[in-house]
Every structure is written in C-alpha cells, then in structure tokens.
Amino acid sequence: MPSPPSQSLAYTNTERMIIIASAMLGFALDLYDVLIFPFLIPSIQRTLGLSLTQVGSIQTLTLIGSVVGGAIFGWLGDRLGRKTSLQITLGLFAVGSVLGAFSWNYWSMACIRFLTGIGLGGEWGAGMVLFNEAWNPRRRGLGSAFVQGSAVLGSGFASVVAIWAISSFSPDCGWRVALLTGGSPIILMVLIRIFMPESKAWLQYNEMRRQGQIPLKETDKVPLLEIFRPPLRSVTITGLVWMMSYMLCYLNNAQKTDFEAHL
C-alpha cells in the first residue's frame, strides 16, 4: 500500500465515527460468536453424542479458521477493498453461525465452525485495517482501546444469551437457538453497505494500480512472508507464542468448564 493518504483524502468526523462504530460492533460480534460456544458445549455434547476431545477440537478448528480467514481476507482486502471485504466476512460468519444451529453430527459441526472461523478472523483484519487507515494517527491508541474494549460487550451478551437459551428451551433446542442469534451480523453488514465509506487510502491505491502507476511486481508480492524475515521475524515469533499461549489457556478453561458441568 502507498503512504498514508494526503489531507485531501481526510475523513469527516461522521465518517470516522461510523467506521469506529462498525469496527467495535464487528469485534464485539466476533467475541460473541467465539465465547458463546463454550457455554453451549454440554448441551451440544449430549445432543450430538460427542466426546470431550471432539468438542474441544471443534473450538480449535474455529480458531484455526480465524487464522486462515485473517490471511485470506487480508489479501482480498487489498484487491476488493476494505468495505467489500468486511461485508463478506460478516456475512460468512453470520451464515456459519446459523448453519451451525442445524448441525447433526461431529463432522457437520466441525466443518461449519471452521468456515465460521474464517469469517471471524477475516472480519477482525478487515475492520482494523480500515480503522487504522481512517482514524486520526494521533488518536489511534484511544480508538484501538475502544475497539478492544467492545470485547466486554460481546462476552457479556454471550453469557446472558447462552444461559437464557439453555434455561428457556429443551436441551436439544437451547443451543440451537443460541447459535441462531449469531446471525445478527447480517444487520451490521447491511448498515455498512449503506452508511460506511470505503477506505480512501485503498481507493487511491486502487486507482494508481488501475492506471498502471504501480509496478505489477509490487502487487504480486506476498507480504505474509515478509513477517517471517528479518527484522520482523523475532517480533512475529514472539507474538505467535503469546497468542498461542492465550488460546491454549482459553481452550483449557472451556474444557474444564464443560467437565465440571458434567460432574
């Protein structure tokens, strides 16, 4: 991508507020979908006849899918635009959540949750890139804090909805109803389509590429490989270790909660 957009490409305050609100809601919905699943594990396990290893692997596949989605939609975002990429990811994990409610065995649930994970990871990447390109550079720390803080909303609603669904419906239907609520990102997708502007930095870059002002070899590079080369290699490895440790602790706690629920 080229250098940051010039002053002529500046965003209005309204456009910036729409973008950060979309990023916050998108991330909250991401966390909602990921965190509601552990609450539903006991019911899913009984209904589908799954082992603890199987339900743990389903959540692992969701997280693996998020890594794949981040890479795929990071690449697509440079070609299709941030706004389009964000809409696709929201639609993907919303549809995945709804389809997950109709799972009938381990493999159907595992495949659907993997696809859902692709949308989850892609949404985070597309939303944050657009936010960073549009937000005031001097206030990105504060803006990023608001986006990250929206995770509390996602986790809070996940616990409330999961407990409500499990206690209000039969064991076979409760978890399905809870997963159906994961289709709510469709609403955000429509709102983004109507109100949110495209990244002006990307529009500038795409116009330069269309006019042949950017060498083809520059657009054909694979930037993902660059983070595994010096001087970024040590930072990448450190980040991977930290995030893998976090995810392993998260999965361990989820399985512990599921085990205690069966005692």
ZABAVEX-742009 format. One record per residue (C-alpha): residue number from 0; x negated, y, z negated. Coordinates in steps of 0.001 Angstrom, whole numbers. Example, Ala and Ser with C-alpha at 12.3 -4.5 7.8 and 13.67 -1.06 7.14 Angstrom:
BEGIN
> seq/px/py/pz
> 0/-12300/-4500/-7800
> 1/-13670/-1060/-7140
//
This chain:
BEGIN
> seq/px/py/pz
> 0/0/0/0
> 1/-1153/3586/569
> 2/-1959/6086/-2130
> 3/892/7461/-4289
> 4/3485/9488/-2379
> 5/2965/13194/-1907
> 6/5047/15883/-3582
> 7/7289/15968/-508
> 8/8360/12429/-1401
> 9/9255/13317/-5000
> 10/12399/11844/-6536
> 11/15196/13790/-8138
> 12/15910/13252/-11824
> 13/19132/11464/-10900
> 14/17290/9045/-8610
> 15/14732/8302/-11308
> 16/17450/7663/-13886
> 17/19247/5287/-11527
> 18/16006/3405/-10890
> 19/15047/3025/-14545
> 20/18626/2038/-15466
> 21/18529/-641/-12764
> 22/15146/-1881/-13993
> 23/16395/-2032/-17582
> 24/19618/-3846/-16709
> 25/17782/-6226/-14404
> 26/15249/-7161/-17078
> 27/17979/-7492/-19728
> 28/19878/-9865/-17440
> 29/16654/-11796/-16816
> 30/16163/-12359/-20526
> 31/19869/-13083/-20988
> 32/19715/-15939/-18488
> 33/16480/-17381/-19878
> 34/17400/-17097/-23560
> 35/20998/-18287/-23392
> 36/19873/-21708/-22196
> 37/18220/-22876/-25474
> 38/21462/-22181/-27349
> 39/23276/-24473/-24928
> 40/20770/-27333/-24933
> 41/22583/-29572/-27482
> 42/25868/-29368/-25543
> 43/24160/-29852/-22177
> 44/22220/-32802/-23521
> 45/25338/-34546/-24794
> 46/27409/-33841/-21691
> 47/24805/-34890/-19130
> 48/23178/-37588/-21267
> 49/19706/-36035/-21184
> 50/16676/-36719/-23351
> 51/14766/-34004/-25203
> 52/11967/-34355/-22657
> 53/14383/-33786/-19794
> 54/15994/-30667/-21249
> 55/12550/-29307/-22095
> 56/11380/-29928/-18535
> 57/14415/-28063/-17165
> 58/13427/-24930/-19061
> 59/9829/-25413/-17964
> 60/10930/-25618/-14334
> 61/12837/-22360/-14776
> 62/9675/-20630/-15953
> 63/7584/-22200/-13195
> 64/10168/-20976/-10711
> 65/9778/-17454/-12105
> 66/6058/-17550/-11285
> 67/6834/-18726/-7752
> 68/9511/-16051/-7391
> 69/7165/-13304/-8518
> 70/4658/-14268/-5826
> 71/7243/-14732/-3062
> 72/9179/-11549/-3657
> 73/6042/-9534/-4266
> 74/5103/-10440/-697
> 75/8631/-9907/642
> 76/8922/-6581/-1148
> 77/6089/-5204/982
> 78/7895/-6285/4140
> 79/11608/-5907/3424
> 80/11495/-3046/931
> 81/11822/-2859/-2842
> 82/15563/-2273/-2837
> 83/16342/-5166/-499
> 84/14023/-7490/-2389
> 85/15629/-6536/-5703
> 86/19113/-7202/-4337
> 87/18121/-10641/-3052
> 88/16590/-11658/-6387
> 89/19635/-10536/-8354
> 90/21909/-12455/-6023
> 91/19683/-15530/-6205
> 92/19592/-15890/-9960
> 93/23258/-14907/-10329
> 94/24340/-17616/-7885
> 95/21908/-20030/-9528
> 96/23443/-19422/-12939
> 97/26952/-20022/-11611
> 98/25931/-23180/-9778
> 99/24202/-24416/-12934
> 100/27597/-24464/-14660
> 101/28668/-27215/-12248
> 102/25617/-29469/-12736
> 103/26445/-33158/-13038
> 104/23086/-34775/-13895
> 105/19447/-34046/-14667
> 106/18268/-33544/-11109
> 107/21077/-31206/-10131
> 108/20428/-29050/-13198
> 109/16640/-29132/-12721
> 110/16798/-28058/-9051
> 111/19338/-25321/-9691
> 112/17428/-23899/-12653
> 113/14219/-23897/-10620
> 114/15924/-21825/-7933
> 115/17366/-19580/-10638
> 116/13855/-19097/-11992
> 117/12649/-17950/-8574
> 118/15236/-15186/-8669
> 119/14367/-14268/-12265
> 120/10660/-13864/-11557
> 121/11285/-12025/-8322
> 122/13634/-9530/-9990
> 123/11060/-8528/-12568
> 124/8385/-7955/-9956
> 125/10619/-6022/-7537
> 126/12174/-3893/-10252
> 127/8913/-2915/-11936
> 128/7148/-2088/-8664
> 129/9991/237/-7682
> 130/9968/1791/-11150
> 131/6206/2430/-11046
> 132/6411/3976/-7582
> 133/9251/6307/-8519
> 134/8638/7249/-12143
> 135/6545/10202/-13234
> 136/2972/8820/-13665
> 137/2516/10793/-16876
> 138/5593/9147/-18412
> 139/5267/5575/-17183
> 140/4296/4344/-20635
> 141/7531/5655/-22123
> 142/9568/4377/-19187
> 143/7966/927/-19393
> 144/8784/842/-23113
> 145/12463/1430/-22300
> 146/12410/-1377/-19720
> 147/10696/-3812/-22085
> 148/12999/-2764/-24914
> 149/16018/-3823/-22872
> 150/14941/-7409/-23613
> 151/16534/-6948/-27035
> 152/19892/-6323/-25356
> 153/19511/-9449/-23238
> 154/18578/-11704/-26141
> 155/21277/-10235/-28390
> 156/24066/-10759/-25868
> 157/22740/-14240/-25064
> 158/23116/-15382/-28667
> 159/26571/-13832/-29068
> 160/27968/-15210/-25794
> 161/26463/-18663/-26334
> 162/27912/-19021/-29835
> 163/31287/-17682/-28663
> 164/31458/-20094/-25717
> 165/30388/-23143/-27723
> 166/32806/-22415/-30568
> 167/35755/-21439/-28342
> 168/35711/-24280/-25821
> 169/35184/-28011/-25796
> 170/31586/-29323/-25894
> 171/31798/-30167/-22191
> 172/33181/-26778/-21132
> 173/31481/-24368/-23545
> 174/28020/-24440/-21974
> 175/29523/-24231/-18506
> 176/31479/-21107/-19421
> 177/28322/-19569/-20902
> 178/26336/-20223/-17721
> 179/29138/-18779/-15597
> 180/28615/-15436/-17350
> 181/25155/-15448/-15784
> 182/26818/-14441/-12524
> 183/27165/-10856/-13783
> 184/24051/-9633/-11881
> 185/26244/-9672/-8771
> 186/27830/-6470/-10113
> 187/24420/-4840/-10553
> 188/23455/-5949/-7045
> 189/26456/-4114/-5596
> 190/25729/-977/-7628
> 191/22105/-991/-6471
> 192/23271/-1331/-2883
> 193/25480/1753/-3248
> 194/23554/4099/-5528
> 195/19856/3239/-5823
> 196/17348/4807/-3389
> 197/14641/2836/-1632
> 198/11051/3390/-2700
> 199/9821/6441/-824
> 200/6247/5194/-1038
> 201/7347/1999/713
> 202/9312/3952/3337
> 203/6204/5989/4090
> 204/4042/2874/4245
> 205/6515/1014/6455
> 206/6730/3935/8872
> 207/2934/4057/9117
> 208/2833/315/9753
> 209/5595/536/12374
> 210/3678/3232/14228
> 211/500/1194/14150
> 212/-1343/3583/11830
> 213/-2290/711/9508
> 214/-4601/-1952/10998
> 215/-2978/-5347/11345
> 216/-5731/-6988/9351
> 217/-4766/-4804/6368
> 218/-1174/-6074/6401
> 219/-2285/-9693/6822
> 220/-4396/-9799/3676
> 221/-3287/-11982/782
> 222/-3565/-9647/-2255
> 223/-2678/-12518/-4624
> 224/-6136/-13992/-4054
> 225/-7828/-10712/-4962
> 226/-6858/-11011/-8641
> 227/-8932/-14215/-8868
> 228/-12074/-12494/-7625
> 229/-14446/-10171/-9494
> 230/-13911/-7751/-11146
> 231/-10263/-8762/-11765
> 232/-10955/-12455/-12411
> 233/-11606/-12128/-16163
> 234/-8512/-9944/-16655
> 235/-6351/-12413/-14708
> 236/-7587/-15434/-16663
> 237/-7118/-13651/-19999
> 238/-3594/-12641/-19041
> 239/-2740/-16173/-17926
> 240/-3984/-17663/-21198
> 241/-1975/-15184/-23266
> 242/1225/-15692/-21278
> 243/890/-19493/-21206
> 244/408/-19490/-24980
> 245/3528/-17364/-25404
> 246/5604/-19604/-23151
> 247/4399/-22793/-24863
> 248/5373/-21335/-28259
> 249/8755/-20316/-26842
> 250/9457/-23789/-25420
> 251/8283/-25449/-28619
> 252/10679/-23332/-30698
> 253/13528/-24045/-28261
> 254/12992/-27787/-28522
> 255/12635/-27521/-32314
> 256/15978/-25736/-32493
> 257/17559/-28428/-30325
> 258/16082/-31188/-32507
> 259/17321/-29593/-35743
> 260/20804/-29210/-34226
> 261/20979/-32988/-33868
> 262/19971/-33753/-37456
//
